Amino acid sequence: NWEAGYADWEAALTVDTNCVEALLCRCEASSKFGDWDTCIRDCNTILSIDPTSVEAILLRGEAKAALGDEAGKNADCELAVRLGAKKEGVIGRLSFPENQGAKWHPASPVT
Protein backbone atom coordinates (compact mmCIF):
# COMPACT_ATOMS: atom_id res chain seq x y z
CA ASN A 1 0.00 0.00 0.00
CA TRP A 2 1.80 3.09 -1.28
CA GLU A 3 -0.25 5.54 0.82
CA ALA A 4 0.59 3.83 4.11
CA GLY A 5 4.20 3.40 3.08
CA TYR A 6 4.45 7.06 2.17
CA ALA A 7 3.37 8.07 5.68
CA ASP A 8 5.96 5.71 7.19
CA TRP A 9 8.74 7.11 5.00
CA GLU A 10 7.70 10.66 5.87
CA ALA A 11 7.95 9.74 9.56
CA ALA A 12 11.39 8.16 9.07
CA LEU A 13 12.60 11.28 7.30
CA THR A 14 11.59 13.47 10.23
CA VAL A 15 14.12 11.49 12.29
CA ASP A 16 16.86 11.39 9.63
CA THR A 17 16.41 13.70 6.64
CA ASN A 18 19.27 11.94 4.85
CA CYS A 19 18.04 8.35 5.19
CA VAL A 20 18.70 7.14 1.65
CA GLU A 21 16.44 4.10 1.97
CA ALA A 22 13.46 6.22 3.09
CA LEU A 23 14.18 8.81 0.39
CA LEU A 24 14.27 6.10 -2.28
CA CYS A 25 10.99 4.61 -1.06
CA ARG A 26 9.28 8.01 -0.87
CA CYS A 27 10.60 8.81 -4.33
CA GLU A 28 9.19 5.60 -5.76
CA ALA A 29 5.83 6.28 -4.09
CA SER A 30 5.87 9.85 -5.41
CA SER A 31 6.36 8.49 -8.91
CA LYS A 32 3.35 6.17 -8.44
CA PHE A 33 1.27 9.23 -7.43
CA GLY A 34 2.60 11.34 -10.33
CA ASP A 35 4.32 13.75 -7.90
CA TRP A 36 7.32 14.19 -10.16
CA ASP A 37 8.71 17.29 -8.42
CA THR A 38 8.99 15.48 -5.08
CA CYS A 39 10.54 12.51 -6.86
CA ILE A 40 13.19 14.70 -8.51
CA ARG A 41 13.88 16.58 -5.26
CA ASP A 42 14.35 13.32 -3.35
CA CYS A 43 16.60 11.89 -6.07
CA ASN A 44 18.74 15.02 -6.01
CA THR A 45 19.06 14.69 -2.22
CA ILE A 46 20.05 11.03 -2.57
CA LEU A 47 22.60 11.88 -5.25
CA SER A 48 24.13 14.59 -3.05
CA ILE A 49 24.73 11.82 -0.48
CA ASP A 50 25.60 9.01 -2.91
CA PRO A 51 26.40 10.23 -6.43
CA THR A 52 26.62 6.62 -7.65
CA SER A 53 23.02 5.63 -6.78
CA VAL A 54 21.84 4.17 -10.08
CA GLU A 55 18.35 3.67 -8.62
CA ALA A 56 18.05 7.40 -7.84
CA ILE A 57 19.38 8.31 -11.28
CA LEU A 58 16.84 6.03 -12.98
CA LEU A 59 13.94 7.28 -10.85
CA ARG A 60 14.95 10.86 -11.64
CA GLY A 61 15.14 9.97 -15.33
CA GLU A 62 11.61 8.54 -15.17
CA ALA A 63 10.35 11.73 -13.52
CA LYS A 64 12.07 13.91 -16.08
CA ALA A 65 10.58 11.82 -18.89
CA ALA A 66 7.10 12.18 -17.39
CA LEU A 67 7.60 15.96 -17.28
CA GLY A 68 8.70 16.03 -20.91
CA ASP A 69 12.35 16.79 -20.18
CA GLU A 70 13.91 14.59 -22.87
CA ALA A 71 17.40 16.09 -22.53
CA GLY A 72 17.37 15.55 -18.76
CA LYS A 73 16.06 12.00 -19.16
CA ASN A 74 18.73 11.18 -21.74
CA ALA A 75 21.48 12.61 -19.50
CA ASP A 76 20.31 10.46 -16.59
CA CYS A 77 20.11 7.37 -18.83
CA GLU A 78 23.65 7.89 -20.04
CA LEU A 79 24.89 8.46 -16.48
CA ALA A 80 23.18 5.27 -15.26
CA VAL A 81 24.84 3.25 -18.02
CA ARG A 82 28.24 4.80 -17.27
CA LEU A 83 27.78 3.77 -13.63
CA GLY A 84 27.14 0.17 -14.62
CA ALA A 85 23.43 -0.18 -15.40
CA LYS A 86 22.78 -2.41 -18.38
CA LYS A 87 21.60 -0.41 -21.38
CA GLU A 88 18.70 -2.81 -22.00
CA GLY A 89 17.52 -2.37 -18.42
CA VAL A 90 17.66 1.41 -18.67
CA ILE A 91 15.64 1.39 -21.89
CA GLY A 92 13.12 -1.05 -20.39
CA ARG A 93 12.85 1.01 -17.22
CA LEU A 94 11.71 4.04 -19.17
CA SER A 95 9.07 2.07 -21.06
CA PHE A 96 6.40 2.34 -18.38
CA PRO A 97 2.92 3.33 -19.68
CA GLU A 98 3.23 7.05 -18.92
CA ASN A 99 6.29 7.19 -21.18
CA GLN A 100 5.11 5.10 -24.14
CA GLY A 101 6.91 6.42 -27.14
CA ALA A 102 9.72 7.92 -25.05
CA LYS A 103 13.01 6.85 -26.54
CA TRP A 104 16.54 7.03 -25.27
CA HIS A 105 19.04 8.00 -27.89
CA PRO A 106 22.50 8.23 -26.37
CA ALA A 107 24.55 11.14 -27.61
CA SER A 108 27.51 8.84 -27.97
CA PRO A 109 28.10 5.12 -27.66
CA VAL A 110 28.66 4.01 -24.08
CA THR A 111 31.10 1.20 -23.41
C-alpha positions in Angstrom: 0.0 0.0 0.0 1.8 3.1 -1.3 -0.2 5.5 0.8 0.6 3.8 4.1 4.2 3.4 3.1 4.5 7.1 2.2 3.4 8.1 5.7 6.0 5.7 7.2 8.7 7.1 5.0 7.7 10.7 5.9 8.0 9.7 9.6 11.4 8.2 9.1 12.6 11.3 7.3 11.6 13.5 10.2 14.1 11.5 12.3 16.9 11.4 9.6 16.4 13.7 6.6 19.3 11.9 4.9 18.0 8.4 5.2 18.7 7.1 1.7 16.4 4.1 2.0 13.5 6.2 3.1 14.2 8.8 0.4 14.3 6.1 -2.3 11.0 4.6 -1.1 9.3 8.0 -0.9 10.6 8.8 -4.3 9.2 5.6 -5.8 5.8 6.3 -4.1 5.9 9.8 -5.4 6.4 8.5 -8.9 3.4 6.2 -8.4 1.3 9.2 -7.4 2.6 11.3 -10.3 4.3 13.7 -7.9 7.3 14.2 -10.2 8.7 17.3 -8.4 9.0 15.5 -5.1 10.5 12.5 -6.9 13.2 14.7 -8.5 13.9 16.6 -5.3 14.4 13.3 -3.3 16.6 11.9 -6.1 18.7 15.0 -6.0 19.1 14.7 -2.2 20.0 11.0 -2.6 22.6 11.9 -5.3 24.1 14.6 -3.1 24.7 11.8 -0.5 25.6 9.0 -2.9 26.4 10.2 -6.4 26.6 6.6 -7.7 23.0 5.6 -6.8 21.8 4.2 -10.1 18.4 3.7 -8.6 18.0 7.4 -7.8 19.4 8.3 -11.3 16.8 6.0 -13.0 13.9 7.3 -10.8 14.9 10.9 -11.6 15.1 10.0 -15.3 11.6 8.5 -15.2 10.3 11.7 -13.5 12.1 13.9 -16.1 10.6 11.8 -18.9 7.1 12.2 -17.4 7.6 16.0 -17.3 8.7 16.0 -20.9 12.4 16.8 -20.2 13.9 14.6 -22.9 17.4 16.1 -22.5 17.4 15.5 -18.8 16.1 12.0 -19.2 18.7 11.2 -21.7 21.5 12.6 -19.5 20.3 10.5 -16.6 20.1 7.4 -18.8 23.7 7.9 -20.0 24.9 8.5 -16.5 23.2 5.3 -15.3 24.8 3.3 -18.0 28.2 4.8 -17.3 27.8 3.8 -13.6 27.1 0.2 -14.6 23.4 -0.2 -15.4 22.8 -2.4 -18.4 21.6 -0.4 -21.4 18.7 -2.8 -22.0 17.5 -2.4 -18.4 17.7 1.4 -18.7 15.6 1.4 -21.9 13.1 -1.0 -20.4 12.8 1.0 -17.2 11.7 4.0 -19.2 9.1 2.1 -21.1 6.4 2.3 -18.4 2.9 3.3 -19.7 3.2 7.1 -18.9 6.3 7.2 -21.2 5.1 5.1 -24.1 6.9 6.4 -27.1 9.7 7.9 -25.1 13.0 6.8 -26.5 16.5 7.0 -25.3 19.0 8.0 -27.9 22.5 8.2 -26.4 24.5 11.1 -27.6 27.5 8.8 -28.0 28.1 5.1 -27.7 28.7 4.0 -24.1 31.1 1.2 -23.4 
